[in-house]
């Protein structure tokens, strides 16, 4: 499942959660429930906004690999790389 960041303008907090792409969170209370955190003094019906950005997904078997990136295997040609 993807990771998302949400910002709450009411308390200026940024919270990172994991949920299905089809799921939408709309309030501080929903976000806190998903993240497993206390709502604190912020009203549960306070609005939140999903932050737009890039999410990088890495497979655990690729972390710390000594083999190097696959692009190293492509022969270098004038002006860049060429895949055979």
Backbone torsions as a table, in degrees:
resi	resn	phi	psi	omega
1	UNK	NA	146.7	-178.8
2	UNK	-74.9	159.6	176.7
3	UNK	-103.1	136.2	-179.8
4	UNK	-127.9	150.9	173.6
5	UNK	-112.3	135.1	177.1
6	UNK	-122.8	143.7	177.2
7	UNK	-115.4	135.9	175.8
8	UNK	-108.2	109.6	179.5
9	UNK	-63.1	-26.9	-178.2
10	UNK	-65.4	-33.4	-179.5
11	UNK	-124.5	1.1	178.9
12	UNK	59.1	29.8	177.9
13	UNK	-95.4	146.8	175.2
14	UNK	-114.1	124.3	-176.3
15	UNK	-125.1	133.4	178.2
16	UNK	-103.4	130.3	179.5
17	UNK	-137.4	161.6	175.7
18	UNK	-112.9	129.5	174.9
19	UNK	-158.9	167.4	179.9
20	UNK	-63.6	150.8	179.2
21	UNK	-61.1	-32.5	-177.7
22	UNK	-77.0	-12.3	-177.9
23	UNK	-86.5	139.5	176.5
24	UNK	-122.7	134.9	174.5
25	UNK	-108.2	137.1	-174.3
26	UNK	-123.2	-20.7	-175.1
27	UNK	-129.3	162.1	177.7
28	UNK	-60.3	-38.2	179.1
29	UNK	-63.6	-42.6	177.6
30	UNK	-63.5	-42.4	-179.3
31	UNK	-64.8	-44.5	179.5
32	UNK	-63.5	-40.0	178.4
33	UNK	-62.7	-43.5	-179.7
34	UNK	-66.6	-39.6	-177.5
35	UNK	-82.3	-14.7	-178.4
36	UNK	72.8	34.8	179.7
37	UNK	-119.1	161.4	178.8
38	UNK	-77.6	140.9	-179.7
39	UNK	-72.1	-19.3	-179.6
40	UNK	64.0	-142.6	-178.7
41	UNK	-84.7	-7.5	-178.3
42	UNK	-75.4	131.9	178.9
43	UNK	-59.0	140.4	-178.6
44	UNK	-64.2	-22.4	-179.7
45	UNK	-93.8	9.2	177.1
46	UNK	-63.7	141.5	-178.1
47	UNK	-75.4	154.5	176.4
48	UNK	-131.5	162.2	178.6
49	UNK	-132.8	131.8	176.2
50	UNK	-74.0	130.1	178.5
51	UNK	-81.2	136.4	179.4
52	UNK	-92.1	135.1	179.7
53	UNK	178.3	-174.0	179.5
54	UNK	-93.0	136.4	172.9
55	UNK	-112.5	127.9	-179.9
56	UNK	-101.8	125.6	178.9
57	UNK	-110.1	123.5	179.4
58	UNK	-121.7	138.7	175.0
59	UNK	-80.6	141.1	-176.4
60	UNK	-61.6	-27.7	-179.3
61	UNK	-77.7	-5.8	177.0
62	UNK	-98.0	-9.6	-177.1
63	UNK	-76.3	130.7	177.5
64	UNK	73.2	20.2	-178.6
65	UNK	-73.3	137.0	178.8
66	UNK	-85.7	-9.5	-172.5
67	UNK	-71.1	-22.5	-177.8
68	UNK	85.9	168.0	-177.5
69	UNK	-69.9	153.0	-178.8
70	UNK	-59.4	-27.1	-178.3
71	UNK	-61.7	-25.2	178.4
72	UNK	-62.9	-20.5	-177.3
73	UNK	-84.3	-13.5	-178.4
74	UNK	-83.3	138.3	179.3
75	UNK	-69.2	141.7	179.7
76	UNK	-80.7	130.9	175.1
77	UNK	-124.3	167.7	-179.7
78	UNK	-57.2	123.7	178.0
79	UNK	90.7	-1.0	177.3
80	UNK	150.2	-160.4	-177.6
81	UNK	-95.6	150.4	178.2
82	UNK	-132.5	123.8	177.0
83	UNK	-86.8	136.1	-179.5
84	UNK	-85.0	NA	NA
